[in-house]
Amino acid sequence: MSFLIPAAYADAAAPAAAGSGFEWIFLVGFLVIFYLMIWRPQAKRAKEHKNLLGSLQKGDEVVTGGGITGKVVKVTDDYVVLEVADNVELKFQKAAVVATLPKGTLKAL
């Protein structure tokens, strides 16, 4: 039966790490691409969102993550109170605010 399967012998003269430099180039290239396409844009978005939340003040018109628009009535460390209609106020976590709107946008809606 051994005549159907040839024997495989290791070549003792072949160097064991014959392309390790090339492998390092691929690894470094992968890390650079990972940084440029994933890490850096995400960090930039997080920084912009943090600045947005830090600059919230009474009277700003905002949009929440759920799509609710309203005018900021009160801002605390962790929460924001939005007026979504006349005499209707909702309390949201500050992190739920995703964008500010230009002044007068709510009246146009």
Buried (B, 14 or more C-beta within 10 A) or exposed (E): EEEEEEEEEEEEEEEEEEEEEEEEEEEEEEEEEEEEEEEEEEEEEEEEBEEBBEEBEEEBBBBBEEEBBBBBBEBEEEEBBBBEEEEEEBEBEBBBBBEBBEEEBBEEE
